[in-house]
Structure formats: C-alpha cells, structure tokens
C-alpha cells in the first residue's frame, strides 16, 4: 500500500477527528464515572463491526478487530478516557459543559484518535494478519483503570502479544514525535506520613512532644535518601505536597500528617526508597521522642518501552512526520501513567505526539485550566498508530 494513500485517507478524516475530540472535550467525565463517554465509544465501535465488550474494569470498553489476512499476532491499542476535577478557563465553543470537570490532559484527543484509527484499520482488514484490540481505559488519572481492565480480561480474548499507545503532549511542538526505548514515564506512589507526639501548651514545650518539629526534621532528612542513597545516574523525586496538624498558634499538636509523592524510573529504586523512607522517618521521630508511620496509597510503576516494538513505532513515526521530526533526545518525563501496567504485562511502546503551538498560544501545561491542543496533532497520531499496527500485523512480516 503506498504511504501517500494512507496519509490521504487520514487527512480526509481531519474534520471528523476534530469534531470527535471537541464532542468529548465538551462533555468530560471523571474517573470511574465515564458512563456516557463509554456508551458513545461502544456504539461507534459496534457500528464499525468490531466485537465489543462494555464495563471492562469499570467503564472500560474493549473492541476487537479481526483481520482477514490470516492468523497472526494480536496488538492492543490503548486510549485513556477520563477527565480531571478542574474548572476550565476558555472561550472556545467546545469548552467543558460540565462544571468543575475538564479534559485537561488530552484524553479527549486520545479517544478521537483511537476511534478514527479503528475506522481506518477496519477498512483495511485484508492487510491485517491477526487482531487489533482497542482498549478504552477508564480512571487513568486515578492510576487504577489499567489494572482493573487487565484483571477483567482485556489481554485475554484474544490473547494480546504487544501493546502501543500515545500521549498528546502540549508542551512539545506539534509536528514532532518522541519515541524511545526504556523508561519514558516515572513511577508514582502516593505517600502518607503520620507523626504522633504529645500535645501541650506552646509556652511549655518541655512538657510536650512536638510532632511539627519532628515532621520538619523528617522532611529535611528524607531528601538525603535521594542525594546520598540513590545513584546520581538514577533520577528520583520525593515531594511533600501537603501538611496538616494543629488547631491554634499556642497549642502543640498531638499529631501531624503529611502527603507526598515519590517518583522513580527504576523498580528497585522505587522499592528501596519506600522502605528507607519508613525506616528514616521512624528513626528521626524516635530521636525526638515522637512516633512516625509511613503508608503508601495509590501507585503505579514506570512506563518502560520494549526496544523491538519501539523500533517499529519509531519507523512509523519517521514515515509520518519525517526522520528530522523524530529526535533522538532523551524525553523521559516524571509524570506517571498506568499505561505502565499494560507495558509490564506485554512488550510495548508508549510515545508522545507534540500538540503545542507557541504561535497560536497553545502553551498551557497538562492539568491546567487553560489546557488545549493543536488539533493537527490528531491526524499525526492516527497515522503513526496506523502505520505501526499495519507493520506489526502485515501479512509480509516473518513470524516473530
């Protein structure tokens, strides 16, 4: 199939791509509440003739496209569908119509890309040896949807051999694609640090045990875990984002709680730092006559790309935008994504499609009330995914 035929077919769908993205942008739904979004997706997949399963892992949708070029491998395409609890600041006609909820991370674009990709591939079943599974995943923003979908069989019927996914990235220029092997997004763990002391009068600290002072020492000491106990060649981030405790200016509190996040690219570093943080907090607190306990809440591992699948996706990206627009620079990101669960289950690749445009003022970062994308990125995403899928499932490919 000539490459220009595929590009032309996708360019013709540009208005439909924008319309889909804007429809989902205008009616966002939070994690595990994506009922209308999921129903709309399932309806469109059925209209394309895909075998469709609803309510997979909550409001997830799975669509299966079976190729007609013979038996082969199964490739999963993943797209996340949930929005964020943000009040949008925008004059766009497609701005959110749901108070306090917004697609501020590009998931509306991911849905549109995956739906048009399903349409493009459905028209080319005779070029597909094997199957394409479309997994529209809920609750990415809660780092919970991927594991639930997998628990409920998203990888099993048919059995998935590889996975690819993309993320529109608004601080990366439209027309550029970032694809690289290895870790590309960090792990993330939600941390809770509780420090218990003994309350008393602020003017008589000798009769109390001040948990605020103990907590302050723990916050400072914990940074040495990054600077002195992890290799400088292994990036890691420990941030405390919230602290609460106390009731008045002249009362020493009984208890203080801190909430934070830990980010790493290496699973061994992740486990080590969680263990050492608990040990350090307890030790520092005991030295100040207090007690400390660290618990870990929501978490997900790093997104780690398989080198073989990444080479295939990189070739597809270069065919889409030109080699000069697929740089080899390191673009590892410290935000996290539970695409990591799919990537830990089967070989795959998660890549980033530039969606920012300084000249048009599209510069707001993700999770910002003014977030938007250059919709030219949508077609680039569809074309790259289509080329990668067709290459992986081509009848001309040797058995892997």
Secondary structure by P-SEA (a helix, b strand, c coil): ccaaaaaaaaaaaaaaaaaaaaaaaacccccccaaaaaaaaaaaaaaacccccccccccbbbbbbbbcccbbbbbbbbbbbbbccccccccccccccccccccccaaaaaaaaaaaaaaaaaacccccccbbbbbbcccccccccaaaaaaacccccccccccccccccccccccbbbbbccccbbbbbbbbbbbbbbbccccccccbbbaaaaaaaaaaaaaaaaaccccccbbbbbbbcbbbbbccccccccbbbbbbbbbbccaaaaaaaaaaaaaaaaaaaaaacbbbbbbbccccccccccaaaaaaaaaaaaaaccccccccccccccccccaaaaaaaccbbbbbbbccccccccccccccccccccaaaaaaaaaaaaaaaaaaaccccccc
